[in-house]
Amino acid sequence: MSQLKIRLYQLLKHVQSLNQIKQIHAQIILQSLGATNNLIGALIQSYSAHKKLKSARNVFNKYPTLQPTFLWNLLIQAYSKTSFTEQSLHLFKQMLLVGGCHSLAVPDDYTFTFAITACSRQRTVFGYGQNCHTMAVKLGYDSDVCVGNALVSMYVVYSEMVYARKVFDEMPQQDIITWTSMLKGCVTGGKILEAEQVFVEMPERNEVSWAVMIAGYVGHKMYNDALRRFNDMLDDDNVKPNEAILVSVLSACAHLGQINQGEWIHFYIEKNRFPKSSNVSTALIDMYAKCGKIDYAKQVFNGAGNRDLLTWTSMISGLSMHGLGKEALKVFDEMLEQGIKPDNITLVGVLNACSHSGQVNEGLSIFNNMEREWGISPKIEHFGCLVDLLSRAGRLEDAFKAVKTMQMEPDDVIWRALLSACRIHGNVGLAERVIEHVKKTGGGGRLLLSNLHASFGQWDNVRRIRESKIHKEDDSTPGCSYIEIDGVVHEFLAADKLHPRIREITRKLNEVMKRISLDGDDMRTL
């Protein structure tokens, strides 16, 4: 390679701007260097790195002779990383046609890796991906670890775990990418026990593997297991928590109300000078708010330099959760001034804030204008907030009317909120109409009707409904609660008899209920 070629090649490897690439491209044309493989390959890579695939494709098409395999690979790979993955497959088809006539352009292991990866990113070409698999086997490239990884990943994306496992088992060698893909497939497929087995069997793990496993626990509401696995990771000197791991364990702490572990993670972030991204800040705000430390949540929010929609929403929801409605609305106004558009979750927090601060007109205005102002159609969560807003203000008839005009079926939460408001305001007549409406429409099921009758002390009706459940299948999910005592999280299910101290707990509960009765309190209000 001449000195000019070497110089241009080195410049392309270190180029910073698109204008520089174009200048080098012009020199290649002027100096008639368009047939220099390495130089043209570097030019295609440079354009691709700057997301100028049209220019890269133009360079490829103007190659003076038949393009060699590695140039095809560069372009197929570039398209496989974008939303235009169909172009990768189109190029692969062209290459197969050309390669059938000339040995200069035949697919190799890189070609199959990039083509199969493109199939993973376009959910409608599973059949084409299987064809790529068949061709790779026919040409002997299925034994290559990169091709095998691409195949496992593709089958995981399509939730075809039987095929993924078959490829995995037949690979002569697996690496950490192979194992992590299998782990991800088990987690996303809901097979958490199989995921645990894969995780235990992994010969090595990196931060991605730990993140997939911990996030899997959190996604399946196995929060204690998530924290246990996080503590195991801290004992591994070869890996450090990344952002995904920290966000997941902070979410687990938030759901468990485990403030001690949450504060320790915050200390770890500060001590190790971990970058405070918007995701980390949001997770910290959410954790502190749900653990009852709203002042700490405010401190994190005020110190967050890069606030996105999630950060603002987390702060608004946290303030609303703590009954600080006016502060929440103030934060919402600041968010709008910053030009940030709310989403569904943001408006749930804002409507709750209006409800808790008694700003009925403000809440009604937001609810009635949310579709026009922000293009968000009210969902059942927003109607629930509306019912709560009107009920707290004593506007029970308006609340009942809103429920009856919903375009979706009201859930148990909405009916219970309305009945609770009827009880608080002593409106027995409306409560009876609500119960009759639920019976007539068949909404809510037996459990809801039982709870509605219990709200007004109609115990005969409660007994009749609950006794009927003995003869019918009841697929309701038992309620679950957590409490942290001395750093240990205890989990309780409805009708739980398995806790090791259940007898002691039951005895103490009976003692509390007896004292309440002696003091003359109405147990139905509890």
C-alpha positions as CSV (number, residue, x, y, z in Angstrom):
1,M,0.0,0.0,0.0
2,S,1.4,3.4,-1.0
3,Q,2.1,6.1,1.5
4,L,-1.0,8.1,0.3
5,K,-3.2,5.0,0.8
6,I,-1.8,4.4,4.3
7,R,-2.2,8.1,5.2
8,L,-5.9,8.2,4.0
9,Y,-6.6,4.9,5.8
10,Q,-5.2,6.2,9.1
11,L,-7.2,9.4,8.7
12,L,-10.4,7.4,8.3
13,K,-9.7,5.4,11.4
14,H,-9.4,8.6,13.5
15,V,-11.8,10.9,11.7
16,Q,-14.1,13.0,13.9
17,S,-16.6,14.8,11.6
18,L,-18.7,14.0,8.6
19,N,-17.0,16.9,6.6
20,Q,-13.6,15.2,7.1
21,I,-15.0,11.9,5.8
22,K,-16.3,13.6,2.7
23,Q,-13.0,15.3,2.1
24,I,-11.2,12.0,2.3
25,H,-13.8,10.4,0.1
26,A,-13.1,13.1,-2.5
27,Q,-9.4,12.4,-2.4
28,I,-10.0,8.7,-2.9
29,I,-12.0,9.5,-6.1
30,L,-9.5,12.1,-7.4
31,Q,-6.5,9.7,-6.8
32,S,-8.4,6.8,-8.4
33,L,-8.2,4.7,-5.3
34,G,-11.8,3.3,-5.5
35,A,-10.6,-0.3,-5.9
36,T,-8.5,-0.4,-2.7
37,N,-10.3,-2.9,-0.5
38,N,-9.0,-1.7,2.9
39,L,-9.5,2.0,2.0
40,I,-13.1,1.4,0.7
41,G,-13.9,-0.7,3.7
42,A,-12.7,2.0,6.1
43,L,-14.8,4.6,4.2
44,I,-17.9,2.4,4.5
45,Q,-17.3,2.0,8.2
46,S,-16.8,5.8,8.7
47,Y,-20.0,6.7,6.9
48,S,-21.9,3.9,8.9
49,A,-20.5,5.2,12.2
50,H,-22.0,8.6,11.4
51,K,-25.3,6.9,10.5
52,K,-24.9,7.9,6.8
53,L,-25.9,4.5,5.4
54,K,-27.0,6.0,2.1
55,S,-23.5,7.3,1.5
56,A,-22.0,4.0,2.6
57,R,-24.3,2.1,0.2
58,N,-23.3,4.5,-2.6
59,V,-19.6,3.8,-2.0
60,F,-20.3,0.0,-2.0
61,N,-22.4,0.2,-5.2
62,K,-19.6,2.2,-7.1
63,Y,-16.9,-0.4,-6.3
64,P,-15.4,-0.9,-9.8
65,T,-15.4,-4.7,-9.7
66,L,-17.3,-7.5,-7.8
67,Q,-17.3,-6.6,-4.1
68,P,-15.4,-9.0,-1.9
69,T,-17.0,-10.8,1.0
70,F,-15.8,-8.4,3.7
71,L,-17.3,-5.4,2.0
72,W,-20.7,-7.2,1.9
73,N,-20.3,-8.0,5.5
74,L,-19.6,-4.4,6.5
75,L,-22.8,-3.1,4.9
76,I,-24.9,-6.0,6.1
77,Q,-23.6,-5.4,9.7
78,A,-24.3,-1.7,9.4
79,Y,-27.9,-2.1,8.4
80,S,-28.4,-4.8,11.1
81,K,-27.8,-2.2,13.8
82,T,-30.5,0.1,12.6
83,S,-34.3,0.0,12.1
84,F,-33.7,-0.8,8.4
85,T,-32.7,-4.4,9.1
86,E,-34.6,-5.5,6.0
87,Q,-31.8,-4.0,3.9
88,S,-29.4,-6.4,5.6
89,L,-31.5,-9.3,4.4
90,H,-31.9,-7.8,1.0
91,L,-28.1,-7.5,0.7
92,F,-27.7,-11.1,2.0
93,K,-30.0,-12.4,-0.7
94,Q,-28.0,-10.4,-3.4
95,M,-24.8,-11.9,-2.0
96,L,-26.2,-15.4,-2.3
97,L,-27.1,-14.8,-5.9
98,V,-23.7,-13.4,-6.7
99,G,-21.8,-15.9,-4.7
100,G,-23.4,-18.7,-6.6
101,C,-21.5,-17.6,-9.7
102,H,-18.3,-16.2,-8.2
103,S,-16.1,-17.4,-5.2
104,L,-15.0,-13.8,-4.4
105,A,-18.3,-13.0,-2.7
106,V,-19.5,-16.1,-0.7
107,P,-21.0,-15.8,2.8
108,D,-18.7,-16.6,5.7
109,D,-19.2,-16.8,9.5
110,Y,-19.4,-13.0,9.8
111,T,-22.0,-12.9,7.1
112,F,-24.3,-15.3,8.9
113,T,-23.7,-13.7,12.2
114,F,-24.8,-10.3,10.9
115,A,-27.7,-11.7,8.8
116,I,-29.1,-13.7,11.8
117,T,-28.7,-10.7,14.0
118,A,-30.8,-8.7,11.5
119,C,-33.5,-11.3,11.8
120,S,-33.6,-10.9,15.5
121,R,-34.4,-7.2,15.2
122,Q,-37.3,-7.6,12.8
123,R,-40.1,-9.7,14.4
124,T,-41.7,-10.7,11.1
125,V,-38.9,-12.7,9.5
126,F,-38.7,-15.7,11.8
127,G,-39.0,-18.1,8.8
128,Y,-36.1,-16.3,7.1
129,G,-34.0,-16.6,10.2
130,Q,-34.6,-20.4,10.2
131,N,-33.5,-20.5,6.6
132,C,-30.3,-18.7,7.6
133,H,-29.8,-21.3,10.3
134,T,-30.3,-24.1,7.7
135,M,-27.7,-22.5,5.4
136,A,-25.2,-22.0,8.2
137,V,-25.5,-25.7,9.1
138,K,-25.1,-26.7,5.5
139,L,-21.9,-24.7,5.1
140,G,-20.5,-25.7,8.4
141,Y,-20.7,-22.3,10.1
142,D,-23.1,-23.4,12.9
143,S,-20.0,-24.6,15.0
144,D,-18.7,-21.0,15.1
145,V,-19.4,-19.4,18.5
146,C,-20.5,-16.1,17.0
147,V,-23.0,-17.7,14.7
148,G,-24.2,-19.9,17.5
149,N,-24.7,-16.8,19.7
150,A,-26.6,-15.0,17.0
151,L,-28.9,-18.1,16.6
152,V,-29.5,-18.5,20.3
153,S,-30.3,-14.8,20.6
154,M,-32.7,-14.9,17.7
155,Y,-34.6,-17.9,19.1
156,V,-34.8,-16.1,22.5
157,V,-36.2,-13.0,20.8
158,Y,-38.9,-15.1,19.2
159,S,-39.6,-16.9,22.5
160,E,-38.6,-20.2,20.8
161,M,-36.7,-21.6,23.8
162,V,-36.8,-25.2,22.5
163,Y,-34.8,-24.2,19.5
164,A,-32.6,-21.9,21.6
165,R,-31.8,-24.8,23.9
166,K,-31.1,-27.2,21.0
167,V,-28.6,-24.7,19.4
168,F,-27.0,-24.1,22.9
169,D,-26.6,-27.8,23.6
170,E,-25.1,-28.5,20.2
171,M,-22.6,-25.7,20.2
172,P,-19.0,-27.1,20.7
173,Q,-18.1,-24.1,22.7
174,Q,-20.2,-21.5,24.6
175,D,-19.1,-18.2,25.9
176,I,-20.6,-15.7,28.4
177,I,-22.7,-14.2,25.7
178,T,-24.3,-17.6,24.9
179,W,-25.1,-18.3,28.6
180,T,-26.5,-14.8,29.2
181,S,-28.8,-15.2,26.1
182,M,-30.1,-18.4,27.5
183,L,-30.6,-16.8,30.9
184,K,-32.5,-13.9,29.4
185,G,-34.7,-16.3,27.5
186,C,-35.7,-18.1,30.7
187,V,-36.4,-14.8,32.5
188,T,-38.4,-13.2,29.8
189,G,-40.3,-16.5,29.3
190,G,-41.3,-16.5,33.0
191,K,-39.3,-19.6,33.8
192,I,-37.5,-18.1,36.8
193,L,-36.5,-21.5,38.3
194,E,-34.9,-22.5,35.0
195,A,-33.2,-19.1,34.9
196,E,-31.7,-19.7,38.4
197,Q,-30.4,-23.1,37.2
198,V,-28.8,-21.5,34.2
199,F,-27.3,-18.8,36.4
200,V,-25.8,-21.3,38.8
201,E,-24.3,-23.4,36.1
202,M,-22.7,-20.4,34.3
203,P,-18.9,-20.9,34.3
204,E,-18.4,-17.2,34.5
205,R,-20.6,-14.1,34.9
206,N,-20.3,-10.4,34.1
207,E,-22.4,-7.4,35.1
208,V,-24.9,-8.1,32.3
209,S,-25.5,-11.7,33.6
210,W,-26.1,-10.4,37.1
211,A,-28.3,-7.6,35.8
212,V,-30.5,-10.0,33.9
213,M,-30.9,-12.3,36.9
214,I,-31.6,-9.6,39.4
215,A,-34.0,-7.7,37.1
216,G,-35.8,-11.1,36.5
217,Y,-36.4,-11.4,40.2
218,V,-37.8,-7.9,40.4
219,G,-40.0,-8.4,37.4
220,H,-41.5,-11.5,39.0
221,K,-42.0,-9.7,42.3
222,M,-39.4,-11.8,44.1
223,Y,-37.8,-8.8,45.8
224,N,-36.1,-10.7,48.6
225,D,-34.4,-12.9,46.1
226,A,-33.3,-9.9,44.1
227,L,-31.6,-8.4,47.2
228,R,-30.1,-11.8,48.2
229,R,-28.6,-12.2,44.7
230,F,-27.3,-8.6,44.8
231,N,-25.5,-9.3,48.1
232,D,-24.0,-12.4,46.5
233,M,-22.7,-10.2,43.7
234,L,-21.0,-7.9,46.1
235,D,-19.0,-10.8,47.3
236,D,-17.7,-11.4,43.8
237,D,-14.5,-9.3,43.3
238,N,-14.6,-9.8,39.5
239,V,-17.7,-7.7,38.9
240,K,-19.2,-4.4,40.0
241,P,-22.8,-3.2,39.9
242,N,-23.8,-1.3,36.8
243,E,-26.7,1.1,36.4
244,A,-29.3,-1.6,35.5
245,I,-28.4,-3.6,38.7
246,L,-28.6,-0.6,41.0
247,V,-32.0,0.5,39.5
248,S,-33.3,-3.0,40.0
249,V,-32.2,-3.4,43.6
250,L,-33.5,0.1,44.5
251,S,-36.9,-1.0,43.0
252,A,-36.8,-4.1,45.2
253,C,-36.1,-2.0,48.3
254,A,-38.9,0.3,47.4
255,H,-41.4,-2.5,47.1
256,L,-40.2,-4.1,50.3
257,G,-40.0,-0.8,52.2
258,Q,-36.5,-1.8,53.2
259,I,-34.9,1.6,53.9
260,N,-31.7,0.2,55.4
261,Q,-30.6,-1.5,52.3
262,G,-31.8,1.4,50.1
263,E,-29.7,3.9,52.1
264,W,-26.7,1.6,51.9
265,I,-27.1,1.5,48.1
266,H,-27.3,5.3,48.0
267,F,-24.1,5.4,50.1
268,Y,-22.4,3.0,47.7
269,I,-23.4,5.2,44.8
270,E,-21.9,8.3,46.4
271,K,-18.8,6.6,47.7
272,N,-17.9,5.0,44.4
273,R,-18.8,8.2,42.5
274,F,-21.2,6.3,40.3
275,P,-22.7,8.5,37.6
276,K,-26.1,9.9,38.7
277,S,-28.0,9.3,35.5
278,S,-31.7,10.1,35.4
279,N,-32.5,6.4,35.9
280,V,-30.5,6.2,39.1
281,S,-32.0,9.5,40.4
282,T,-35.5,8.3,39.6
283,A,-34.9,5.0,41.4
284,L,-33.6,6.7,44.5
285,I,-36.5,9.2,44.6
286,D,-39.0,6.3,44.2
287,M,-37.3,4.2,46.9
288,Y,-37.2,7.0,49.5
289,A,-40.8,8.1,48.8
290,K,-42.1,4.5,49.1
291,C,-40.0,3.9,52.3
292,G,-41.5,7.0,54.0
293,K,-38.4,9.3,53.6
294,I,-39.9,12.0,51.4
295,D,-37.4,14.7,52.5
296,Y,-34.6,12.5,51.3
297,A,-36.5,12.0,48.0
298,K,-36.6,15.8,47.6
299,Q,-32.9,16.1,48.2
300,V,-32.2,13.6,45.5
301,F,-34.6,15.4,43.1
302,N,-33.1,18.8,43.8
303,G,-29.6,17.5,43.2
304,A,-30.5,15.7,40.0
305,G,-28.8,17.5,37.2
306,N,-30.4,15.6,34.3
307,R,-34.1,15.3,34.9
308,D,-36.2,13.5,32.4
309,L,-40.0,12.7,32.4
310,L,-39.4,9.7,34.8
311,T,-37.6,11.8,37.3
312,W,-40.3,14.4,37.4
313,T,-43.0,11.8,37.5
314,S,-41.4,10.0,40.4
315,M,-41.2,13.2,42.4
316,I,-44.8,14.1,41.7
317,S,-46.0,10.6,42.6
318,G,-43.9,10.6,45.8
319,L,-45.3,13.9,47.0
320,S,-48.8,12.8,46.2
321,M,-48.3,9.6,48.0
322,H,-47.4,11.5,51.2
323,G,-50.4,13.8,50.9
324,L,-48.3,16.8,49.8
325,G,-50.7,17.6,46.9
326,K,-49.9,21.3,46.6
327,E,-46.2,20.6,46.4
328,A,-46.8,17.9,43.8
329,L,-48.8,20.4,41.6
330,K,-46.1,22.9,42.0
331,V,-43.5,20.4,40.7
332,F,-45.9,19.5,37.8
333,D,-46.1,23.2,36.8
334,E,-42.3,23.4,36.9
335,M,-42.1,20.4,34.7
336,L,-44.5,21.9,32.1
337,E,-42.5,25.1,32.1
338,Q,-39.4,23.0,31.2
339,G,-41.3,21.9,28.1
340,I,-41.6,18.3,29.3
341,K,-44.9,16.5,28.2
342,P,-46.5,14.3,30.8
343,D,-47.5,10.6,30.2
344,N,-50.2,8.4,31.7
345,I,-48.3,7.7,34.9
346,T,-47.5,11.4,35.4
347,L,-51.2,12.3,35.2
348,V,-52.1,9.6,37.7
349,G,-49.8,11.2,40.2
350,V,-51.1,14.7,39.4
351,L,-54.8,13.7,39.8
352,N,-53.9,12.0,43.1
353,A,-52.3,15.2,44.2
354,C,-55.4,17.2,43.3
355,S,-57.5,14.7,45.3
356,H,-55.2,14.8,48.4
357,S,-55.0,18.6,48.4
358,G,-58.8,19.2,47.8
359,Q,-58.2,21.0,44.5
360,V,-61.3,19.6,42.8
361,N,-61.7,22.1,40.0
362,E,-58.0,21.8,39.1
363,G,-58.3,18.0,39.0
364,L,-61.4,18.1,36.9
365,S,-59.8,20.5,34.5
366,I,-56.8,18.2,34.1
367,F,-58.9,15.1,33.6
368,N,-61.3,16.8,31.1
369,N,-58.5,18.3,29.1
370,M,-55.8,15.6,29.2
371,E,-56.6,14.3,25.7
372,R,-56.7,17.7,24.1
373,E,-53.7,19.1,25.9
374,W,-51.4,16.1,25.8
375,G,-53.0,13.5,23.6
376,I,-53.7,11.0,26.4
377,S,-57.0,9.2,26.6
378,P,-58.2,8.5,30.2
379,K,-57.6,5.0,31.3
380,I,-59.0,3.1,34.2
381,E,-56.3,4.5,36.6
382,H,-57.3,8.0,35.7
383,F,-61.0,7.3,36.3
384,G,-60.0,5.8,39.7
385,C,-58.4,9.1,40.5
386,L,-61.4,11.0,39.3
387,V,-63.7,8.9,41.5
388,D,-61.5,9.5,44.5
389,L,-61.3,13.2,43.8
390,L,-65.1,13.6,43.7
391,S,-65.7,11.3,46.6
392,R,-63.3,13.1,48.9
393,A,-65.2,16.3,48.0
394,G,-68.5,14.7,48.9
395,R,-69.7,14.8,45.3
396,L,-70.8,11.2,45.4
397,E,-73.5,11.4,42.7
398,D,-71.0,12.9,40.3
399,A,-68.6,10.1,41.2
400,F,-71.2,7.4,40.6
401,K,-72.2,9.0,37.3
402,A,-68.5,9.1,36.2
403,V,-68.2,5.4,36.9
404,K,-71.3,4.5,35.0
405,T,-70.2,6.4,31.9
406,M,-66.7,4.8,31.8
407,Q,-65.9,3.1,28.5
408,M,-64.2,0.3,30.3
409,E,-65.4,-2.0,33.1
410,P,-64.7,-0.5,36.5
411,D,-62.4,-2.6,38.7
412,D,-62.7,-3.5,42.4
413,V,-60.6,-0.5,43.5
414,I,-63.0,2.0,42.0
415,W,-66.1,0.3,43.5
416,R,-64.5,0.1,46.9
417,A,-63.4,3.7,46.8
418,L,-67.0,4.8,46.0
419,L,-68.5,2.6,48.7
420,S,-65.9,3.8,51.2
421,A,-66.9,7.4,50.4
422,C,-70.6,6.5,50.9
423,R,-69.8,5.0,54.3
424,I,-67.7,8.1,55.3
425,H,-70.4,10.5,54.2
426,G,-73.3,8.3,55.6
427,N,-75.0,8.0,52.2
428,V,-76.6,4.5,52.7
429,G,-79.0,5.1,49.9
430,L,-76.4,5.6,47.2
431,A,-74.4,2.7,48.6
432,E,-77.3,0.4,48.1
433,R,-77.7,1.7,44.6
434,V,-74.1,1.0,43.9
435,I,-74.4,-2.5,45.2
436,E,-77.5,-3.2,43.1
437,H,-75.7,-1.7,40.0
438,V,-72.7,-4.1,40.5
439,K,-75.1,-7.1,40.9
440,K,-77.0,-6.1,37.8
441,T,-74.0,-5.6,35.6
442,G,-72.1,-8.6,37.0
443,G,-69.0,-6.5,37.6
444,G,-66.4,-7.2,40.2
445,G,-67.3,-10.8,41.1
446,R,-68.2,-12.4,44.4
447,L,-65.3,-11.2,46.4
448,L,-66.1,-7.5,45.6
449,L,-69.8,-8.0,46.5
450,S,-68.8,-9.6,49.7
451,N,-66.5,-6.6,50.6
452,L,-69.2,-4.1,49.6
453,H,-71.7,-5.7,51.9
454,A,-69.1,-5.9,54.7
455,S,-68.5,-2.2,54.3
456,F,-72.0,-1.6,55.7
457,G,-72.1,-4.4,58.2
458,Q,-74.5,-6.6,56.1
459,W,-73.0,-9.8,57.5
460,D,-75.7,-12.1,56.4
461,N,-75.1,-11.2,52.8
462,V,-71.3,-11.5,53.4
463,R,-71.8,-15.0,54.8
464,R,-74.1,-16.1,52.0
465,I,-71.7,-14.9,49.3
466,R,-68.5,-16.3,50.9
467,E,-70.1,-19.7,51.6
468,S,-71.0,-20.0,47.9
469,K,-67.3,-19.7,47.1
470,I,-66.8,-23.2,48.6
471,H,-68.7,-24.7,45.7
472,K,-67.0,-22.6,43.0
473,E,-63.5,-22.1,41.8
474,D,-61.8,-19.0,43.2
475,D,-58.8,-17.9,41.3
476,S,-58.3,-14.6,43.1
477,T,-54.7,-13.8,44.1
478,P,-54.2,-13.6,47.9
479,G,-53.1,-10.2,49.2
480,C,-49.5,-9.8,50.2
481,S,-47.7,-7.3,52.5
482,Y,-44.2,-6.8,53.8
483,I,-42.7,-5.3,56.9
484,E,-39.0,-4.7,57.8
485,I,-37.9,-5.3,61.4
486,D,-34.3,-4.9,62.4
487,G,-33.2,-5.2,58.8
488,V,-35.2,-8.4,58.1
489,V,-38.1,-8.3,55.7
490,H,-41.1,-10.4,56.7
491,E,-43.7,-11.4,54.0
492,F,-47.3,-12.1,54.8
493,L,-50.1,-13.5,52.6
494,A,-53.8,-13.4,53.2
495,A,-54.8,-16.3,55.4
496,D,-51.1,-17.0,55.9
497,K,-50.4,-20.0,58.2
498,L,-46.8,-20.6,57.2
499,H,-44.9,-17.9,59.0
500,P,-42.6,-19.4,61.7
501,R,-44.1,-17.1,64.3
502,I,-47.7,-17.2,63.2
503,R,-49.0,-18.4,66.6
504,E,-47.3,-15.5,68.3
505,I,-48.6,-13.1,65.7
506,T,-52.2,-14.4,65.9
507,R,-52.2,-14.2,69.7
508,K,-50.9,-10.6,69.6
509,L,-53.5,-9.6,66.9
510,N,-56.3,-11.1,69.0
511,E,-55.1,-9.1,72.0
512,V,-55.1,-5.9,69.9
513,M,-58.6,-6.5,68.6
514,K,-59.9,-7.3,72.1
515,R,-58.5,-3.9,73.3
516,I,-60.2,-2.1,70.4
517,S,-63.5,-3.7,71.3
518,L,-63.1,-2.7,75.0
519,D,-62.4,0.9,74.0
520,G,-65.7,0.9,72.1
521,D,-64.3,1.4,68.5
522,D,-66.2,0.1,65.5
523,M,-64.1,-2.7,64.0
524,R,-65.7,-2.2,60.6
525,T,-63.8,1.1,60.2
526,L,-60.5,-0.6,60.4
